[in-house]
């Protein structure tokens, strides 16, 4: 007895206080704290729960080998935006967590209520985070949690989630994005915390669509969930819950402001082929279209997406439209140069056979040939020369130096020169007509190829967009 008293006296006062507190808390750690309310009201319940508040630093389980099951779900109240340049998705969620606090239970009849809202810092809360979180939460804080009589704890609070997302803008503006939100514990393994799904993906989707307040550029399609376990090299596992959020862009704005004007301009450029190939106004008209289309793209540059890993299909569409307009202008320049530069040169034989006969048949155009007709100018010099030659020989000697004969011969030479010039003009006019016909045939064939290329390109792009939008 003396030795025991001596041992107690040798202990410092701080150690004796710690020993006393340890002896007091051991029963509380081995069994749930029995909450006895003196009266059936909240002040009495709060006073009875005071011992539970001292245990907020530890996980609320009797046995440390028992994991805490945290039931998780959320409601999406709005899609705030998608940034293609930084690859992030901005959403506003209302998160809900449920778990059991094994340290506390009470009789709802004896205490007057089966639930009470208390400050969050009075209880242990799970460290559940979203792995894709890229920025701080700017949503208002909710400082309270609900505690139920059977030990259940409900924590619900809003979160503005700025999460990373691998955006695929190839089919812009008919793109569908699939972003993930991974919920797991920041530091605990699955032996401590297990994350369970509180609601099915269909229920989360229907609830989110019913309460969603933002009806902007993006539309929520569905939300699905997948349970996943990460195995670490040290043998430990991390429990996580992955939500897949599929959103679709509303494309009406981009169709009206981008696609339709481009289609109108390319249609006007297509009908410009109906202008005569030799017309100078045709080339200036096409150049005006190209300049107008370039200004249109510069004005609408803010609506176009930022190029990522893949080039958006709409950029390919605009590039094709601009390339077709430039090709149309180059074709007009070549045809004009062909008609103006080769007007006075005879057309080669192979061009007559290949273009006028073969390609002319493909273009369904009748072959035009202009033969020079005999005129009075063809006969006059011949008659004049014949009259000069029909003078009798016996009379020629006497009138050789006559003025009449000299004037007649001079007139014949002048008429012959006029005839040669007329024949040259007729042959040049015929050659010019043939070159014009060649240019017309080539222009119509290129017009057909232009229509074919536009049809194939646009149909291919429309099919890709339709498949992407119907997913």
ChimeraX attribute file (.defattr): number of C-alpha atoms within 10 A of each C-alpha:
attribute: neighborCount
match mode: 1-to-1
recipient: residues
	/A:1	5
	/A:2	6
	/A:3	8
	/A:4	8
	/A:5	9
	/A:6	10
	/A:7	9
	/A:8	11
	/A:9	11
	/A:10	9
	/A:11	10
	/A:12	9
	/A:13	11
	/A:14	9
	/A:15	10
	/A:16	14
	/A:17	11
	/A:18	11
	/A:19	11
	/A:20	11
	/A:21	11
	/A:22	11
	/A:23	11
	/A:24	11
	/A:25	13
	/A:26	10
	/A:27	11
	/A:28	16
	/A:29	16
	/A:30	12
	/A:31	14
	/A:32	18
	/A:33	18
	/A:34	16
	/A:35	23
	/A:36	17
	/A:37	21
	/A:38	13
	/A:39	12
	/A:40	16
	/A:41	13
	/A:42	15
	/A:43	13
	/A:44	16
	/A:45	22
	/A:46	17
	/A:47	13
	/A:48	18
	/A:49	19
	/A:50	12
	/A:51	17
	/A:52	20
	/A:53	13
	/A:54	12
	/A:55	17
	/A:56	15
	/A:57	12
	/A:58	11
	/A:59	20
	/A:60	25
	/A:61	19
	/A:62	15
	/A:63	12
	/A:64	12
	/A:65	9
	/A:66	12
	/A:67	16
	/A:68	21
	/A:69	17
	/A:70	21
	/A:71	17
	/A:72	19
	/A:73	23
	/A:74	23
	/A:75	21
	/A:76	24
	/A:77	20
	/A:78	22
	/A:79	23
	/A:80	17
	/A:81	15
	/A:82	22
	/A:83	14
	/A:84	17
	/A:85	11
	/A:86	13
	/A:87	14
	/A:88	21
	/A:89	24
	/A:90	19
	/A:91	17
	/A:92	18
	/A:93	20
	/A:94	16
	/A:95	15
	/A:96	17
	/A:97	23
	/A:98	21
	/A:99	21
	/A:100	19
	/A:101	23
	/A:102	19
	/A:103	21
	/A:104	21
	/A:105	20
	/A:106	22
	/A:107	16
	/A:108	16
	/A:109	10
	/A:110	16
	/A:111	23
	/A:112	15
	/A:113	16
	/A:114	16
	/A:115	18
	/A:116	15
	/A:117	13
	/A:118	14
	/A:119	11
	/A:120	15
	/A:121	13
	/A:122	16
	/A:123	21
	/A:124	16
	/A:125	22
	/A:126	20
	/A:127	11
	/A:128	19
	/A:129	15
	/A:130	19
	/A:131	17
	/A:132	18
	/A:133	18
	/A:134	14
	/A:135	11
	/A:136	10
	/A:137	13
	/A:138	11
	/A:139	14
	/A:140	10
	/A:141	10
	/A:142	12
	/A:143	13
	/A:144	17
	/A:145	21
	/A:146	16
	/A:147	21
	/A:148	20
	/A:149	18
	/A:150	16
	/A:151	19
	/A:152	16
	/A:153	23
	/A:154	19
	/A:155	19
	/A:156	18
	/A:157	17
	/A:158	20
	/A:159	19
	/A:160	21
	/A:161	24
	/A:162	22
	/A:163	20
	/A:164	21
	/A:165	20
	/A:166	15
	/A:167	21
	/A:168	19
	/A:169	22
	/A:170	23
	/A:171	20
	/A:172	21
	/A:173	25
	/A:174	23
	/A:175	21
	/A:176	25
	/A:177	21
	/A:178	17
	/A:179	19
	/A:180	22
	/A:181	20
	/A:182	19
	/A:183	20
	/A:184	25
	/A:185	20
	/A:186	13
	/A:187	12
	/A:188	17
	/A:189	18
	/A:190	19
	/A:191	15
	/A:192	18
	/A:193	24
	/A:194	20
	/A:195	24
	/A:196	18
	/A:197	17
	/A:198	16
	/A:199	14
	/A:200	12
	/A:201	20
	/A:202	13
	/A:203	16
	/A:204	20
	/A:205	20
	/A:206	15
	/A:207	15
	/A:208	21
	/A:209	18
	/A:210	12
	/A:211	12
	/A:212	17
	/A:213	12
	/A:214	13
	/A:215	12
	/A:216	12
	/A:217	15
	/A:218	19
	/A:219	18
	/A:220	20
	/A:221	15
	/A:222	19
	/A:223	22
	/A:224	16
	/A:225	20
	/A:226	12
	/A:227	14
	/A:228	14
	/A:229	13
	/A:230	12
	/A:231	11
	/A:232	10
	/A:233	7
	/A:234	6
	/A:235	6
	/A:236	12
	/A:237	15
	/A:238	21
	/A:239	21
	/A:240	24
	/A:241	20
	/A:242	18
	/A:243	18
	/A:244	17
	/A:245	19
	/A:246	16
	/A:247	19
	/A:248	19
	/A:249	18
	/A:250	18
	/A:251	15
	/A:252	13
	/A:253	12
	/A:254	17
	/A:255	14
	/A:256	11
	/A:257	13
	/A:258	20
	/A:259	16
	/A:260	12
	/A:261	14
	/A:262	20
	/A:263	14
	/A:264	11
	/A:265	17
	/A:266	21
	/A:267	13
	/A:268	13
	/A:269	21
	/A:270	18
	/A:271	10
	/A:272	17
	/A:273	19
	/A:274	12
	/A:275	13
	/A:276	14
	/A:277	24
	/A:278	19
	/A:279	11
	/A:280	13
	/A:281	12
	/A:282	20
	/A:283	21
	/A:284	13
	/A:285	14
	/A:286	22
	/A:287	17
	/A:288	12
	/A:289	20
	/A:290	22
	/A:291	10
	/A:292	12
	/A:293	20
	/A:294	13
	/A:295	12
	/A:296	15
	/A:297	15
	/A:298	9
	/A:299	10
	/A:300	12
	/A:301	12
	/A:302	9
	/A:303	13
	/A:304	15
	/A:305	18
	/A:306	15
	/A:307	14
	/A:308	16
	/A:309	10
	/A:310	10
	/A:311	16
	/A:312	20
	/A:313	18
	/A:314	22
	/A:315	15
	/A:316	14
	/A:317	16
	/A:318	18
	/A:319	12
	/A:320	17
	/A:321	22
	/A:322	19
	/A:323	13
	/A:324	19
	/A:325	22
	/A:326	16
	/A:327	13
	/A:328	22
	/A:329	21
	/A:330	14
	/A:331	18
	/A:332	24
	/A:333	16
	/A:334	15
	/A:335	20
	/A:336	20
	/A:337	14
	/A:338	16
	/A:339	21
	/A:340	14
	/A:341	12
	/A:342	14
	/A:343	19
	/A:344	17
	/A:345	12
	/A:346	14
	/A:347	16
	/A:348	8
	/A:349	9
	/A:350	9
	/A:351	15
	/A:352	16
	/A:353	12
	/A:354	12
	/A:355	19
	/A:356	23
	/A:357	14
	/A:358	12
	/A:359	18
	/A:360	22
	/A:361	13
	/A:362	12
	/A:363	17
	/A:364	10
	/A:365	15
	/A:366	11
	/A:367	13
	/A:368	10
	/A:369	11
	/A:370	12
	/A:371	10
	/A:372	13
	/A:373	8
	/A:374	8
	/A:375	9
	/A:376	9
	/A:377	15
	/A:378	17
	/A:379	12
	/A:380	15
	/A:381	21
	/A:382	14
	/A:383	12
	/A:384	18
	/A:385	16
	/A:386	12
	/A:387	13
	/A:388	16
	/A:389	11
	/A:390	10
	/A:391	12
	/A:392	9
	/A:393	9
	/A:394	8
	/A:395	9
	/A:396	15
	/A:397	10
	/A:398	9
	/A:399	13
	/A:400	11
	/A:401	10
	/A:402	11
	/A:403	10
	/A:404	11
	/A:405	16
	/A:406	14
	/A:407	11
	/A:408	15
	/A:409	17
	/A:410	12
	/A:411	15
	/A:412	20
	/A:413	15
	/A:414	13
	/A:415	19
	/A:416	19
	/A:417	13
	/A:418	15
	/A:419	19
	/A:420	14
	/A:421	12
	/A:422	15
	/A:423	15
	/A:424	13
	/A:425	14
	/A:426	16
	/A:427	18
	/A:428	16
	/A:429	17
	/A:430	20
	/A:431	20
	/A:432	21
	/A:433	17
	/A:434	23
	/A:435	25
	/A:436	21
	/A:437	21
	/A:438	23
	/A:439	23
	/A:440	20
	/A:441	22
	/A:442	20
	/A:443	21
	/A:444	19
	/A:445	16
	/A:446	15
	/A:447	19
	/A:448	14
	/A:449	12
	/A:450	17
	/A:451	14
	/A:452	11
	/A:453	14
	/A:454	18
	/A:455	11
	/A:456	11
	/A:457	15
	/A:458	15
	/A:459	12
	/A:460	12
	/A:461	15
	/A:462	12
	/A:463	11
	/A:464	15
	/A:465	19
	/A:466	13
	/A:467	11
	/A:468	15
	/A:469	18
	/A:470	8
	/A:471	8
